[in-house]
Amino acid sequence: MRDIILLGFVAMCLATALRYPFIGLLTWAWITLMTPHQLAYGVYGIPLNALVAAVTVFSYILYGEITKFKLDIITLLIILFAGWLTISQNFSLNADNSAIYYDRFIKTLLFVVLCAQMITTKLRFNAMVWVLVASIGFYAAKGALFTLVTLGQYRVQGVADTVLADNNHFAIATATILPMILYLRTQVSMPIIRTGLIALFCLSIVAIIGTHSRGGFLSLIVFCGFFWLRSNQKFLILSGLVAIMVPTLIFMPAKWTERMTTITSATEDASFQGRVDAWVINYKLAEQNPVTGVGLRNSYIKSIAAVADPERADNAKAAHSIYFEILGGAGFVGLFLYLSLYAAALLVAWRLFLVGRKNNAPPWKWNFAYYAQISLSVFAVGGASTSMEMWDGYLVVIGLISALAKMTSDKVPEITGHALISSRKQNWRRSKAMTGLTS
């Protein structure tokens, strides 16, 4: 029954997407972020997102939205980064292994580019934010209830066989959407929805704690600190966070407390040492292949890791860092482009916030820019210890910043496909008229 409902709903979305491409984009986001097909049985493992992506791209081209393409700094860096991943794949030390991850990453980057281009109105913008928050928030609320019922005795995990299956990944993803929940609360007026978003915010914090993830807990601390520093109501914010976290921490078991206290003595922790070994391996592989790297996630292969560092090769199971993952896989050039993309998104958001608030821009624009900065900052810290560079969630935030920048830059003329065609037609008519006059 669950499979029939899911397939029926996806079929309706696809039919609608054939006329309205943005519906396809929302469906693509929902399937990618929430992976509902992984919760079913008959459709388990079916690449529904590939089907939705194909229909969305087809509709995007068919209805001429591609002619409105606008190139901004974020979109340009995404394209350059994707191009460099393609070059890196061609020089991969194990092309068959890295091709799987290259294909996944390229599809994710394509989705982000489409987000940046197709989100042209406030309605579309907020719809995408709702999909992001609802997709991750569903599992966060579910995990929080599990934590409360079991009194934190067991770890909260993500959905099996997905990017967020690992408890650390799930915790960091949940921490990343916390600012987005607060942004949505500024956009709704119905008291029941505002209350529901606050409840989801509180449950998400409980879920992060319930994952027993030290990286997730650090991300939560970063969120609290960043939000407190940037807020004008510091006492009120501090009181609210304490009211949420303290009761949760009190009933968590002793093993949770013992695990969190190891953060201060990380150098003596075997798990942390394993991460250091993985970082060293990826750095040495990048030293040996500085331009293109060895191919995405080829550092996980023991024989390749042993070339860089035989003593640490046994720990070549994951890079445990978005930065070292890109460094080992795509070299120093790839890492430079990746960091440039991240920095550009943060700087654009910061500019949109400052300029928007100063020039009395619509509040929703600079409000999102404010919360987007916090979201990306949280992920930047959490991602330093996890292999989440291909997770769509934070990349969607980057795509939304790009879309917001284009919606805000009305005073700056931009070259679009439609504008270029119109300009050529006008020049042709003008030249024809001048020819008629001279003759």
C-alpha positions in Angstrom: 0.0 0.0 0.0 2.8 2.4 0.9 4.5 1.7 -2.5 1.2 2.4 -4.4 0.7 5.7 -2.6 4.3 6.8 -3.2 4.3 5.8 -6.9 1.0 7.4 -7.4 2.1 10.7 -5.9 5.4 10.7 -7.9 3.4 10.0 -11.1 1.2 13.0 -10.4 4.2 15.2 -9.7 5.8 14.0 -13.0 2.7 14.7 -15.0 2.5 18.2 -13.4 6.3 18.8 -14.0 5.7 18.2 -17.8 3.9 21.5 -17.7 5.4 23.3 -14.7 9.2 22.5 -14.5 9.5 23.9 -11.0 7.2 21.2 -9.6 9.7 18.7 -11.0 12.5 20.5 -9.2 10.6 20.4 -5.9 9.9 16.7 -6.4 13.5 16.1 -7.2 14.5 17.9 -4.0 12.0 15.9 -1.9 13.2 12.5 -3.2 16.8 13.4 -2.9 16.7 14.9 0.6 14.1 12.7 2.2 14.6 9.5 0.1 11.0 8.3 0.8 11.5 5.3 -1.6 14.1 3.9 0.8 11.3 3.5 3.4 9.1 1.4 1.1 9.7 -2.2 0.0 8.6 -2.7 -3.6 10.2 0.5 -4.8 13.3 0.2 -2.6 16.4 1.0 -4.6 14.5 2.3 -7.7 16.3 5.5 -8.9 13.1 7.6 -8.8 15.3 10.8 -8.5 16.9 10.0 -11.9 13.5 9.7 -13.5 12.3 13.0 -11.9 15.6 14.7 -12.9 15.2 13.7 -16.5 11.6 15.0 -16.7 12.5 18.2 -15.0 15.5 19.0 -17.3 13.3 18.1 -20.3 10.5 20.4 -19.2 13.0 23.1 -18.3 14.3 23.1 -21.8 10.9 22.5 -23.5 9.2 25.5 -22.0 12.1 27.9 -22.6 13.2 28.6 -19.0 16.7 27.8 -20.1 16.7 31.0 -22.1 16.5 32.9 -18.8 19.8 31.5 -17.6 21.8 34.0 -15.6 25.4 33.6 -14.8 26.5 34.9 -11.4 29.7 34.2 -9.4 28.2 31.2 -7.5 26.8 29.5 -10.6 30.1 30.1 -12.4 32.1 28.5 -9.5 29.7 25.5 -9.5 30.2 25.0 -13.2 34.0 25.4 -12.9 34.1 22.9 -9.9 32.0 20.4 -11.9 34.3 20.8 -14.8 37.3 20.2 -12.7 35.7 17.0 -11.2 35.3 15.8 -14.8 39.0 16.4 -15.5 39.9 14.7 -12.2 37.7 11.7 -13.2 39.6 11.4 -16.4 42.9 11.1 -14.5 41.5 8.8 -11.7 43.7 6.1 -10.4 40.6 3.8 -10.3 38.1 5.1 -12.7 35.5 2.4 -12.1 35.3 3.2 -8.4 35.4 7.0 -8.6 32.9 7.1 -11.5 30.1 6.1 -9.0 30.8 9.1 -6.8 31.6 11.4 -9.7 28.2 10.6 -11.2 26.4 11.3 -7.9 28.3 14.6 -7.3 27.7 15.9 -10.8 23.9 15.2 -10.6 23.9 17.0 -7.3 25.7 20.1 -8.7 23.3 20.1 -11.7 20.4 20.1 -9.3 21.9 23.1 -7.4 22.4 25.0 -10.7 18.8 24.5 -11.6 17.8 25.7 -8.1 19.8 28.9 -8.6 18.2 29.4 -12.1 14.6 28.3 -11.6 13.9 29.9 -8.3 12.8 33.4 -9.4 10.0 34.3 -7.1 9.4 34.5 -3.3 6.8 31.7 -3.6 9.3 29.3 -5.3 12.0 30.3 -2.9 10.1 29.6 0.2 8.7 26.4 -1.3 12.2 25.0 -1.7 13.1 26.0 1.9 10.0 24.2 3.1 11.0 21.0 1.2 14.5 21.1 2.8 13.2 21.7 6.3 10.3 19.2 6.1 12.5 16.4 4.5 15.2 16.5 7.3 12.8 17.7 10.0 10.6 14.6 9.6 13.4 12.4 10.6 14.6 14.8 13.3 11.2 14.8 15.0 11.1 11.0 14.7 14.6 10.7 16.2 13.7 13.1 19.0 10.7 11.1 20.0 12.8 8.0 20.0 15.4 9.7 22.2 12.7 10.8 24.7 11.0 7.4 24.8 14.3 5.5 25.3 15.8 8.2 27.6 18.7 8.4 25.2 20.0 4.9 25.7 20.3 4.3 22.0 21.7 6.3 19.1 19.5 8.1 16.6 20.4 7.0 13.1 19.4 8.3 9.7 17.7 6.3 6.9 19.7 3.2 5.9 21.6 3.2 2.6 21.5 7.0 2.3 24.0 9.8 2.7 22.6 10.5 6.2 22.5 6.9 7.4 25.4 7.5 9.8 24.5 9.1 13.1 27.2 11.8 12.7 26.0 12.8 9.2 22.4 12.9 10.4 23.3 15.1 13.4 25.2 17.6 11.3 22.5 17.7 8.7 19.9 18.4 11.4 22.1 21.2 12.9 22.4 22.7 9.4 18.6 23.1 9.0 18.1 24.7 12.4 18.6 28.3 11.0 16.2 27.4 8.1 13.5 26.5 10.6 13.9 29.9 12.3 13.8 31.6 8.9 10.5 29.9 8.0 9.0 31.0 11.3 9.5 34.6 10.2 7.6 33.9 7.0 4.3 32.5 8.4 1.5 34.3 10.2 -0.7 31.4 11.4 0.0 30.8 15.1 -0.4 27.1 14.8 2.3 26.8 12.1 4.6 29.1 14.0 4.2 27.0 17.1 4.8 23.9 15.1 8.0 25.2 13.7 9.2 26.1 17.3 8.3 22.5 18.3 10.3 21.1 15.4 13.2 23.4 16.3 13.2 22.0 19.9 12.8 18.4 18.7 15.7 18.8 16.3 18.0 19.8 19.1 16.9 16.8 21.1 17.5 14.6 18.0 21.0 16.0 17.6 21.8 15.2 21.2 20.2 11.8 20.8 22.6 10.8 18.0 25.5 10.6 20.5 27.5 12.4 17.8 30.4 14.5 19.0 30.6 16.3 15.6 26.9 16.9 15.8 27.2 18.3 19.4 30.0 20.6 18.3 27.8 21.8 15.4 25.0 22.5 17.8 27.4 24.5 20.0 28.6 26.5 16.9 24.9 27.2 16.0 24.2 28.4 19.5 27.3 30.6 19.7 26.9 32.1 16.3 23.2 32.7 16.8 23.8 34.3 20.2 26.5 36.6 19.0 24.5 37.8 16.0 21.3 38.3 18.0 20.1 41.6 19.4 18.2 39.7 22.2 21.0 37.8 23.7 19.5 37.1 27.1 16.2 35.9 25.6 18.1 33.7 23.1 20.3 32.3 25.8 17.4 31.6 28.1 15.6 29.7 25.4 18.5 27.6 24.4 19.2 26.7 28.0 15.6 25.8 28.6 15.7 23.4 25.7 19.1 21.8 26.2 19.5 21.5 29.9 16.5 19.2 30.5 17.6 17.0 27.6 21.1 16.7 28.9 20.0 15.8 32.4 18.2 12.6 31.4 20.8 11.5 28.9 22.7 8.4 30.2 26.2 8.4 31.6 27.7 6.8 28.5 26.5 9.9 26.5 28.3 12.2 29.0 31.4 10.2 28.8 31.4 10.2 25.1 31.0 14.0 24.9 33.8 14.6 27.4 36.3 12.9 25.1 36.0 16.0 22.8 38.5 17.7 25.1 40.9 14.8 24.9 40.5 13.9 21.2 44.2 13.2 20.7 43.9 10.2 23.0 40.7 8.9 21.3 41.1 6.0 18.8 38.3 7.2 16.6 39.9 10.6 16.3 43.3 9.1 15.5 41.6 7.1 12.7 40.3 10.4 11.3 43.8 11.9 11.5 45.2 8.9 9.6 42.6 9.4 6.9 43.4 13.1 6.7 47.2 12.3 6.3 46.5 9.8 3.6 44.4 12.2 1.6 47.0 15.0 2.0 49.8 12.8 0.9 47.8 11.5 -2.1 47.2 15.2 -3.0 51.0 15.9 -2.7 51.7 13.0 -5.1 48.9 14.1 -7.5 48.6 17.9 -6.8 46.7 19.0 -9.8 43.9 16.4 -10.4 44.0 14.3 -7.2 43.4 10.5 -7.4 39.7 10.5 -8.1 36.7 10.8 -5.7 36.9 8.4 -2.8 39.7 6.4 -4.3 41.6 7.0 -1.0 39.3 4.5 0.5 41.0 1.8 -1.5 43.7 0.2 0.6 46.1 -0.4 -2.3 46.0 3.3 -3.3 46.2 4.5 0.3 49.2 2.3 0.8 51.1 4.1 -1.9 50.8 7.3 0.1 51.3 5.9 3.6 51.6 2.1 4.2 51.4 2.4 7.9 48.0 4.2 7.9 46.5 2.3 4.9 44.4 0.1 7.2 42.4 3.2 8.2 41.6 4.1 4.6 37.8 3.7 5.1 36.7 7.3 4.8 38.2 10.7 4.5 36.2 12.0 7.5 36.3 15.5 6.2 34.6 17.4 3.3 37.9 19.3 2.8 40.3 16.3 2.8 37.8 14.4 0.7 38.0 17.0 -2.1 41.7 17.5 -1.6 42.5 13.8 -2.1 39.9 13.3 -4.8 40.4 16.4 -6.9 43.7 17.8 -5.8 44.7 21.3 -4.7 42.9 22.9 -7.6 39.7 21.1 -6.8 39.9 22.1 -3.2 40.6 25.7 -4.2 37.5 25.8 -6.4 35.4 24.1 -3.7 36.5 26.6 -1.0 36.0 29.5 -3.4 32.4 28.4 -4.0 31.8 28.1 -0.2 33.4 31.5 0.5 31.5 33.1 -2.3 28.2 31.9 -0.9 29.0 33.2 2.5 30.2 36.6 1.2 27.2 37.0 -1.0 24.9 36.1 1.9 26.7 38.6 4.1 26.4 41.4 1.4 22.7 40.6 0.9 22.1 40.9 4.6 24.0 44.2 5.1 22.8 45.9 1.9 19.2 44.6 2.2 18.8 45.8 5.8 20.4 49.1 5.0 18.3 49.8 1.9 15.0 48.6 3.4 14.8 45.6 1.1 11.9 43.2 1.7 12.6 41.7 5.1 12.4 38.1 3.9 15.4 38.6 1.7 17.9 39.8 4.3 16.3 37.5 6.9 17.2 34.5 4.8 20.7 35.8 4.1 21.2 36.2 7.8 20.1 32.6 8.6 21.9 31.2 5.6 25.2 32.5 6.9 24.6 30.6 10.2 23.6 27.4 8.3 26.7 27.3 6.2 28.9 28.2 9.1 27.5 25.3 11.1 28.0 22.9 8.2 31.5 24.1 7.6 32.4 23.1 11.1 30.5 19.8 11.2 31.7 18.8 7.7 35.3 19.1 8.9 34.9 15.6 10.5 32.5 13.9 8.1 32.4 12.9 4.4 29.3 14.9 3.5 30.6 16.9 0.6 27.9 15.3 -1.7 25.0 16.0 0.7 22.4 18.0 -1.1 21.1 20.0 1.9 23.9 22.6 2.3 24.3 22.8 -1.5 20.6 23.7 -1.7 21.3 26.6 0.7 24.1 27.8 -1.6 21.8 27.5 -4.6 19.2 29.6 -2.7 21.7 32.3 -2.0 22.6 32.4 -5.7 18.9 32.7 -6.6 18.3 35.4 -4.0 21.2 37.4 -5.3 19.8 37.3 -8.8 16.3 38.3 -7.6 17.9 41.2 -5.7 20.1 42.6 -8.4 17.3 44.1 -10.5 19.3 47.3 -10.8 22.2 45.5 -12.4 21.6 44.5 -16.0 22.5 40.8 -16.7 23.1 39.0 -19.9 20.4 36.3 -20.3 19.6 34.1 -23.3 16.2 35.8 -23.7 17.8 39.3 -23.4 20.5 38.4 -25.9 17.9 37.2 -28.5 15.8 40.3 -28.0 18.8 42.5 -28.3 19.9 41.0 -31.6 16.3 41.4 -33.0 16.3 45.0 -32.0 19.7 45.6 -33.6 18.6 43.9 -36.8 15.4 46.0 -37.0 17.4 49.2 -36.3 20.0 48.4 -39.0 17.2 47.6 -41.5 15.5 50.9 -40.7 18.7 52.8 -41.1 19.3 51.0 -44.5 15.8 52.1 -45.6 16.5 55.7 -44.7 19.8 55.8 -46.5 18.4 54.3 -49.6 
